[in-house]
Amino acid sequence: MEQQPEPRVFFDNLRSVARFDVSAKTLLIPDMEPFGARLLAASFRAFGVNARVMETYTGLALGKEFTSGKECFPCQVTLGDVLHHLEGERKRLGEDFRAEEYVYFMPEADGPCRFGMYNKMQRLVLDRFPHFRDVPILYLSTKDGYSSSGILPDGRTKSFRKLAYMATIIADILGRITWRTRPYEQEPGSVNTWITRGLQSMEQLIEQRGADLDLDALRQEVARIARGAAELMDRTLERRPRIGIVGEIYIRSHPESNRDVIAQLEYFGAEVVNASLGEWVQFVSYETTLNHRKSLRDSWKTRRLSQVPRYLKRWLLGEVEKRYLARRQHQLYASALQHLDIQRDHSVDEVRHLVEGQGLFDFAIGTEAPLSIGGALEYIAAGFNGVVNLYPFTCMPSTVASSILKPMLHDRHVPYLDISCDDSTPPGREVALQTFMYQARQHHARQLQQTQGNSANAQ
């Protein structure tokens, strides 16, 4: 970077990590999931916010320069993204660059994960650059279920939150349409081309009609994209071994950070399904509702009766929200399933019953670990032939999940692979993937033999 950072850190500027009206600002969104980030930006634009997705991974060297290496890898990637983008804007605009006209969007999570401190740490780094000191950071937190109150004028935040959730589910569906059809496409590259056009048309639709929460229009567009992708498949090809991906949400969703592991697995003969973004949103809603119920119970037991109505209302609203999220997910998936047999997504309640019912983990502990464990169990129940756990190097929740998944899947004779990610490529990674896929093909062959044997016995 041309401008030199100052050695001092201005802790007083942490107050500019906040929640505020972004209507008149340019909102900078880090790229995580290729579909999700762009549809989220379109959702903001539907409500008049000039939101854009920053280019990604091109500024990784900057992210590493201003971190110690002890941070979670996604922290380095996203820090590099925002520094690189802002420096590019400063060079492009010259004297017309105004830092206060930009807002950096960086959500946070409650609990032990380092993600909860990204925006504070990145605030301190931005403050070292005189030209970037006035760039505020907008956050949404899991503590209140990613409430969007305050970021848009009154009366619009609830509609935005509903639209953002629908956009998230649509992003999941676009991913699953891609992964279901791309391994079987008649013409190489045709599915990617179709999905790219579909993403662009969905962005336009959300931007133009999203503020009206036009569910029918969104469902029709989802159905159109699914139908078109299905027509690109060669139906004479045999079904490949199916591989399910679990793990830390950023690494498993960000192709650059995981070295495009889905494409690699497809190259070695797999059909892949990645865990969804909607799963995390539902989990956050579930945890928030659970906390309200606990507060309600504690208030009643300790006879703090004046607090009971408040927590009762919050708990009931949380239960209503959980049902709303599940219903919207079902409606949008149904539109795609009319034309293509994509993998259905599960509910958090289903995952919880699987995990806690087998005594593997307690959801009250939190973190992403129970989602990875439960997600793997869901894949096994659906007949998948292997599970890959993707996570940042030294990620605590994913390491916990791995300690449970590895012996469990070994006992069940299901191929399993851990992949920890940083900016390096382990020399044995390709061999590990090939070995894993060899095991998955064996599992798939045994599965087919068992199915054929059962059919013969039934006759």
C-alpha positions in Angstrom: 0.0 0.0 0.0 1.2 3.5 -0.8 0.1 5.0 2.5 2.0 4.0 5.5 0.2 2.8 8.7 0.8 4.6 11.9 2.2 2.6 14.8 -0.3 3.9 17.3 -3.7 2.2 17.9 -6.7 4.4 18.6 -8.9 2.3 21.0 -11.3 5.2 21.4 -12.5 4.6 17.8 -14.0 1.2 18.7 -17.3 3.0 19.1 -17.5 3.2 15.3 -18.1 -0.6 15.4 -21.9 -0.2 15.7 -25.4 -0.5 14.2 -26.6 2.6 12.4 -28.6 3.7 9.4 -26.6 2.9 6.2 -29.2 4.3 3.7 -26.9 7.1 2.4 -23.7 5.1 2.4 -21.8 2.7 0.2 -21.9 -0.7 2.0 -18.9 -2.9 1.5 -19.7 -6.6 1.9 -17.0 -9.3 2.1 -17.3 -12.1 -0.4 -18.0 -15.4 1.4 -20.4 -17.7 -0.5 -20.5 -16.7 -4.2 -24.3 -16.7 -4.4 -25.1 -15.6 -0.8 -23.0 -12.4 -0.7 -24.4 -11.1 -4.0 -28.0 -11.8 -3.2 -27.5 -10.1 0.2 -26.1 -7.1 -1.5 -29.1 -7.1 -3.9 -31.4 -7.3 -0.8 -29.7 -4.1 0.6 -30.1 -2.4 -2.8 -33.8 -3.3 -2.8 -34.1 -0.9 0.2 -32.0 1.9 -1.3 -28.6 1.0 0.1 -25.7 1.1 -2.3 -24.3 -2.3 -1.4 -21.4 -3.9 -3.3 -19.5 -7.2 -2.8 -15.8 -6.6 -2.6 -13.3 -8.5 -4.7 -11.8 -11.3 -2.7 -8.4 -12.9 -2.0 -6.5 -10.4 -4.0 -5.5 -8.5 -0.8 -4.5 -11.5 1.2 -0.9 -10.3 1.5 -2.3 -7.1 3.2 -4.4 -9.2 5.6 -1.3 -11.2 6.6 0.8 -8.2 6.9 -1.4 -6.6 9.6 -2.2 -9.8 11.6 0.1 -11.9 13.8 -0.8 -15.3 12.3 -2.7 -16.4 15.5 -6.0 -15.2 14.1 -8.5 -17.3 12.3 -7.7 -17.5 8.6 -11.1 -15.9 7.5 -10.0 -12.8 9.6 -6.9 -12.4 7.4 -8.8 -12.9 4.2 -11.6 -10.4 5.0 -9.1 -7.8 6.4 -7.1 -8.1 3.2 -10.3 -7.7 1.1 -11.3 -4.4 2.8 -7.9 -2.9 2.8 -7.3 -3.8 -0.8 -10.7 -2.4 -1.8 -10.4 0.8 0.1 -6.9 1.4 -1.3 -8.3 0.8 -4.8 -11.1 3.3 -4.2 -8.6 5.9 -2.8 -6.4 5.6 -5.9 -9.4 5.7 -8.3 -11.1 8.7 -6.7 -8.0 10.6 -5.6 -8.9 13.8 -3.7 -12.6 12.9 -4.1 -12.2 9.9 -1.8 -14.3 10.3 1.3 -13.9 7.5 3.9 -17.0 8.5 5.8 -19.1 7.6 2.7 -18.2 3.9 3.0 -19.4 1.4 5.6 -17.7 -2.0 6.1 -20.1 -4.8 6.9 -18.7 -7.4 9.3 -21.2 -9.4 11.5 -20.1 -11.0 14.7 -21.0 -14.1 16.8 -21.4 -14.6 20.5 -19.5 -17.3 22.3 -16.0 -18.7 22.2 -15.4 -18.4 18.4 -12.8 -15.8 17.4 -15.2 -14.5 14.8 -16.8 -12.4 17.6 -13.7 -10.2 17.7 -13.0 -9.8 13.9 -14.7 -6.4 13.6 -12.9 -5.0 16.7 -9.5 -6.2 15.6 -10.1 -4.9 12.0 -11.3 -1.6 13.4 -7.9 -1.2 15.1 -6.1 -2.0 11.8 -8.2 0.5 9.8 -7.4 3.2 12.4 -3.7 2.9 11.7 -4.4 4.3 8.2 -5.2 8.0 8.2 -7.3 7.8 5.1 -9.4 4.9 6.4 -9.9 6.0 10.0 -13.4 7.4 9.3 -14.7 4.2 7.7 -17.3 2.9 10.2 -18.0 -0.8 10.7 -21.6 -2.1 10.6 -22.2 -5.3 12.6 -25.1 -7.7 13.1 -24.8 -10.0 16.1 -26.0 -13.6 16.9 -26.7 -12.3 20.4 -30.0 -10.9 19.2 -30.6 -13.3 16.3 -29.0 -10.9 13.7 -31.7 -8.3 14.4 -31.5 -5.6 11.7 -33.0 -2.9 13.8 -31.4 0.5 13.3 -29.7 -0.1 10.0 -32.6 1.2 7.9 -35.2 3.8 8.5 -38.1 2.8 10.8 -40.6 0.5 9.3 -38.2 -1.1 6.8 -35.9 -3.3 8.9 -38.4 -6.2 9.4 -39.1 -6.4 5.7 -35.3 -6.3 4.9 -34.7 -9.1 7.4 -37.3 -11.3 5.8 -35.9 -10.6 2.3 -32.4 -11.2 3.4 -33.4 -14.6 4.8 -35.2 -15.6 1.5 -32.1 -14.5 -0.4 -30.0 -16.7 1.8 -32.2 -19.7 1.1 -32.2 -19.0 -2.6 -28.4 -18.8 -2.5 -28.4 -22.3 -0.9 -30.7 -23.6 -3.6 -28.6 -22.2 -6.5 -25.6 -23.9 -5.0 -27.4 -27.2 -4.8 -28.8 -26.9 -8.3 -25.2 -26.3 -9.5 -23.7 -29.3 -7.6 -26.6 -31.7 -8.7 -26.2 -30.9 -12.4 -22.6 -29.9 -13.1 -21.1 -33.4 -12.7 -23.6 -34.7 -15.3 -23.6 -31.8 -17.8 -23.8 -32.6 -21.5 -21.5 -29.7 -22.5 -18.6 -28.8 -20.2 -19.2 -25.3 -18.7 -22.8 -25.1 -19.6 -24.1 -25.4 -16.0 -21.8 -22.7 -14.7 -22.9 -20.4 -17.6 -26.6 -21.0 -16.9 -26.2 -20.5 -13.2 -24.2 -17.3 -13.6 -27.0 -15.9 -15.8 -29.6 -17.2 -13.3 -27.7 -15.4 -10.4 -27.7 -12.2 -12.4 -31.4 -12.4 -13.1 -32.2 -13.2 -9.4 -30.1 -10.2 -8.3 -32.2 -8.0 -10.6 -35.4 -9.5 -9.4 -34.5 -9.0 -5.7 -33.3 -5.5 -6.3 -36.5 -4.5 -8.3 -39.2 -6.3 -6.4 -37.6 -7.6 -3.2 -38.9 -4.7 -1.0 -42.4 -5.9 -1.8 -41.5 -9.4 -0.5 -42.9 -10.9 -3.7 -42.5 -14.6 -2.8 -44.4 -15.8 -5.9 -42.0 -14.0 -8.2 -39.0 -15.4 -6.4 -40.4 -18.9 -6.4 -41.1 -18.7 -10.2 -37.5 -17.6 -10.8 -36.1 -20.4 -8.7 -38.2 -22.9 -10.6 -37.0 -21.5 -14.0 -33.4 -21.8 -13.0 -33.8 -25.3 -11.7 -35.7 -26.4 -14.9 -33.1 -24.9 -17.2 -30.2 -26.6 -15.3 -32.0 -30.0 -15.3 -32.2 -29.8 -19.1 -28.4 -29.5 -19.3 -27.9 -32.9 -17.7 -27.0 -36.1 -19.5 -29.5 -38.5 -17.9 -27.7 -41.6 -19.2 -24.7 -41.1 -16.9 -24.6 -43.2 -13.7 -25.0 -41.4 -10.3 -21.7 -40.6 -8.8 -20.7 -41.2 -5.1 -22.2 -38.4 -3.0 -20.0 -36.4 -0.7 -21.3 -34.1 2.0 -19.3 -31.1 3.3 -19.6 -29.8 6.9 -17.4 -27.4 8.9 -16.7 -23.8 9.6 -19.1 -21.6 7.5 -16.6 -19.2 5.9 -14.0 -21.8 4.9 -16.5 -24.3 3.5 -18.4 -21.5 1.6 -15.4 -19.5 0.2 -13.9 -21.3 -2.8 -10.7 -19.3 -2.7 -9.9 -20.1 0.9 -10.6 -23.9 0.5 -8.8 -24.1 -2.9 -12.2 -24.8 -4.6 -12.5 -28.2 -2.9 -15.9 -28.9 -4.4 -14.5 -28.6 -8.0 -11.6 -30.8 -7.0 -13.9 -33.5 -5.6 -16.0 -33.3 -8.7 -12.9 -33.7 -10.8 -12.1 -36.9 -8.9 -15.6 -38.3 -9.6 -17.9 -37.0 -6.8 -21.2 -35.3 -6.6 -21.0 -32.9 -3.7 -23.4 -31.1 -1.4 -22.2 -28.3 0.9 -23.8 -27.5 4.2 -26.2 -24.5 3.8 -26.1 -20.9 4.9 -29.7 -21.2 6.0 -28.7 -23.8 8.5 -26.7 -21.2 10.4 -29.4 -18.6 10.3 -31.9 -21.1 11.7 -29.4 -22.1 14.4 -28.9 -18.5 15.5 -32.7 -18.1 15.7 -32.9 -21.4 17.7 -30.2 -20.3 20.1 -31.8 -16.9 20.7 -35.2 -18.5 21.4 -33.6 -21.0 23.7 -31.9 -18.2 25.7 -35.2 -16.3 26.0 -36.9 -19.5 27.3 -34.1 -19.9 29.8 -34.4 -16.3 31.0 -38.2 -16.8 31.3 -37.7 -19.9 33.4 -35.0 -18.2 35.6 -37.2 -15.2 36.1 -40.1 -17.3 37.3 -38.0 -19.5 39.6 -36.3 -16.5 41.3 -39.7 -14.6 41.5 -38.6 -11.7 39.4 -42.1 -11.6 38.1 -41.8 -8.1 36.6 -39.4 -9.6 34.0 -41.7 -12.5 33.1 -43.9 -10.7 30.5 -40.9 -9.3 28.6 -39.2 -12.7 28.3 -42.5 -14.5 27.6 -43.0 -12.1 24.7 -39.5 -12.6 23.3 -39.8 -16.4 23.6 -43.1 -16.5 21.8 -41.8 -14.2 19.0 -38.8 -16.4 18.7 -41.1 -19.5 18.3 -43.1 -17.6 15.6 -39.8 -16.7 13.8 -38.6 -20.3 13.8 -41.8 -21.4 12.1 -41.6 -18.6 9.6 -38.0 -19.5 8.7 -38.9 -23.2 8.3 -42.0 -22.4 6.1 -40.1 -20.0 3.8 -37.4 -22.6 3.4 -39.9 -25.3 2.5 -41.7 -23.1 0.0 -38.5 -22.0 -1.9 -37.0 -25.5 -2.0 -40.4 -26.9 -3.2 -40.1 -24.6 -6.3 -36.8 -26.2 -7.3 -37.8 -29.8 -6.4 -40.6 -29.7 -8.9 -37.9 -29.9 -11.6 -34.8 -31.3 -10.0 -34.1 -33.7 -7.2 -31.7 -31.4 -5.2 -30.8 -32.4 -1.7 -33.4 -31.1 0.8 -32.1 -29.1 3.7 -32.7 -30.1 7.3 -34.1 -28.2 10.2 -32.1 -27.4 13.4 -34.6 -29.4 15.4 -33.9 -32.5 13.3 -30.2 -32.0 13.8 -30.6 -31.5 17.5 -32.6 -34.7 17.9 -30.0 -36.7 16.0 -27.0 -35.3 18.0 -28.5 -35.2 21.4 -30.5 -38.4 20.9 -27.2 -40.3 20.4 -25.5 -38.5 23.2 -22.8 -37.0 21.0 -23.1 -33.3 21.9 -25.2 -30.9 23.9 -26.7 -28.0 21.8 -26.5 -25.8 24.9 -22.7 -25.6 24.5 -23.2 -23.7 21.3 -20.7 -23.1 18.4 -20.9 -24.7 15.0 -19.7 -28.1 16.3 -23.2 -29.6 16.7 -24.2 -28.4 13.2 -21.2 -30.2 11.7 -21.9 -33.4 13.8 -25.6 -33.4 13.0 -25.0 -32.4 9.4 -22.7 -35.5 9.0 -25.4 -37.7 10.5 -28.0 -36.3 8.1 -25.7 -37.1 5.2 -25.3 -40.7 6.4 -29.0 -41.1 6.8 -29.5 -39.8 3.2 -27.2 -42.4 1.8 -24.1 -40.3 1.2 -20.8 -42.0 0.6 -18.4 -39.8 2.5 -18.0 -36.6 4.6 -15.4 -33.8 4.4 -14.9 -31.5 7.3 -13.5 -28.1 6.2 -12.2 -25.6 8.7 -9.6 -22.9 9.4 -6.3 -24.1 10.9 -6.6 -24.2 14.7 -10.5 -23.7 14.6 -11.7 -24.9 18.0 -15.3 -25.8 17.2 -14.3 -27.8 14.1 -11.6 -29.6 16.0 -14.2 -30.6 18.6 -16.5 -31.8 15.8 -13.6 -33.7 14.2 -12.8 -35.5 17.5 -16.4 -36.9 17.5 -16.9 -37.4 13.8 -13.7 -39.3 12.9 -14.1 -42.3 15.3 -17.9 -42.3 14.8 -17.7 -42.5 11.0 -14.9 -45.0 11.2 -17.1 -47.3 13.2 -19.9 -46.9 10.7 -17.5 -47.5 7.7 -18.2 -44.2 6.1 -15.2 -42.4 4.5 -14.2 -39.2 6.3 -11.6 -36.5 5.7 -10.5 -33.5 7.7 -9.1 -30.5 5.7 -7.7 -27.6 7.7 -7.1 -24.5 5.6 -4.7 -21.5 5.6 -3.0 -19.7 2.8 -0.7 -22.7 2.0 -1.5 -25.9 0.0 -0.3 -29.0 1.8 1.8 -31.1 -0.6 -0.2 -34.3 0.1 -3.7 -32.7 -0.4 -4.4 -34.1 -3.9 -3.3 -37.5 -2.8 -5.5 -37.3 0.2 -8.5 -36.3 -1.9 -7.8 -39.2 -4.4 -7.5 -41.7 -1.6 -10.7 -40.4 0.0 -12.6 -40.7 -3.3 -11.3 -44.2 -3.8 -12.8 -45.1 -0.5 -16.1 -43.3 -1.4 -16.3 -45.3 -4.6 -15.9 -48.5 -2.7 -18.6 -47.4 -0.3 -20.9 -46.5 -3.2 -20.3 -49.9 -4.8 -21.2 -51.7 -1.6 -24.3 -49.5 -1.3 -25.4 -50.5 -4.8 -24.8 -54.2 -4.2 -26.9 -54.0 -1.0 -29.7 -52.2 -2.8 -29.7 -54.8 -5.6 -29.7 -57.6 -3.1 -32.6 -56.2 -1.2 -34.5 -55.8 -4.5 -33.8 -59.4 -5.5 -35.0 -60.6 -2.1 -38.2 -58.6 -2.3 -39.0 -60.4 -5.6 
